[in-house]
Amino acid sequence: MRIHLKTLGCRLNEAELETWSRKFQGLGHQITRDLARAELVVVNTCAVTGEAVKKSRKLLHKAHRENPKAKLVVSGCYASLDPTETAQSQGVDLVVNNTEKDRLVEIATEKLHFHAMPEQATIPGENSLLARGRQRAFIKVQDGCRYQCTFCIVTAARGEERSRPIAEVVEEINTLHSEGIQEAVLTGVHLGGYGSDSGSGLTELINAILDGTEIPRLRLGAVEPWDLPEAFWELFDNPRLMPHMHLPLQSGADTVLRRMARRCKAAEFESLVANARERIPDFNITTDIIVGFPGETGEEWQQTLDFVEKIGFGHLHIFAYSHRPGTRAATLDLPVARETIRQRSNELHALGERLKRELLEAYVGRSFPVLIEGTGGDPDHAMGYTPNFLRVQITDTHAAQLENTIQQVKLHALAPNGEWLQGTIEKEPAS
């Protein structure tokens, strides 16, 4: 059977999609990028914002409109929040709730009565992610969240915290590495809460992966800042754990953080960042900021701008606040005008672009190992990332041959657009 997979939203959704892809292929099915040719379409939806809900609905309608004969399976946060409405949507054949999505392939196979035998004998893992041009794999290690940030609907959609066994995660990474994957990214709804249901923890998981695998690079997805003990930074003594973390801030004003029910004050966040940077060379920190949270005053907004500049983030994920029924924030008074949100968002984007440019400029003249991920259609250039997740464009006439290799690269300039660094591969000196 030809299967088309589509996802919206977070890295966790992408990790789940990759897992489904491997399971479907293991049963002998074929993954296709062509929606029109698919006999089964699987959509992993998102509901983190009102806009994400609209995109999820639009994607379902598109799937049915462009291929009405295909079976349509829907999962993810949008589908799980209102499974009855989703099930009644035109063309939807099966809704798999978030609590059961780890078994989506098995459930779809049983409910829709499709089974397949491999067209030919293949060794395990032959249908690898690299066949789709991938060098990095997202590994879902945890689901659910026990916290109740007032703007978040995902807690209701994902349910209680559930962690995968350490041995299972290690085995998956070893399998991916054997298929050629160079970098694994650990993801979860509440990644820092890994092991809360099993007497383990994120530190134990990371140590087990570093001890039990040889994959060259290990990264962490977003981790809430309050989940990191001081000793956590010692993990980065192992050079295979990449010196970059995404620590969601959401606001630089303590009064806003209280209304959001966030568990970390601005001063605590600043102290955590200082400890990390003192302990880990070239540590890069990126973050999320919500613009226009209900009641956000001009003074609170200025506190956020000042704090963002003080920290000097490497990149900002900026979200305009979206009213989301079912969240506590939806009941708060004093909504911020849309035009005010737009102006503040533009202001923060400009600040983020300046901070990124300043960060990248500071690395000109230095050398780093870069995982080369592709040419983007230009045979003389390749793109990749440094360990601390700085994007690099590499000039080399043999760029296409270097894909999925780690090369030492000399960074010699900032790109004119200010979005990445430019570099060349350091050749070994002649003997």
Secondary structure, DSSP 8 states (H G I E B T S, - for coil): -EEEEEE-SSHHHHHHHHHHHHHHHHTT-EE-S-GGG-SEEEEEE--SSHHHHHHHHHHHHHHHHH-TTSEEEEEEHHHHHSHHHHHTSTT--EE--GGGGGGHHHHHHHHTT-----SS---TT-S-GGGGT-SEEEEEEEE--S---TT--HHHHH-S-EE--HHHHHHHHHHHHHTT--EEEEEETTGGGTTTTTT--HHHHHHHHHHH---SEEEE----GGG--GGGGGGGGSTTB-SEEE---B-S-HHHHHHHT-S--HHHHHHHHHHHHHHSTT-EEEEEEEES-TT--HHHHHHHHHHHHHHT-SEEEEEE----TTSGGGG-S----HHHHHHHHHHHHHHHHHHHHHHHHTTTT-EEEEEEEE-TT-TTEEEEE-TT--EEEEE-TTGGGGTT-EEEEEEEEE-TTSSSEEEEE------
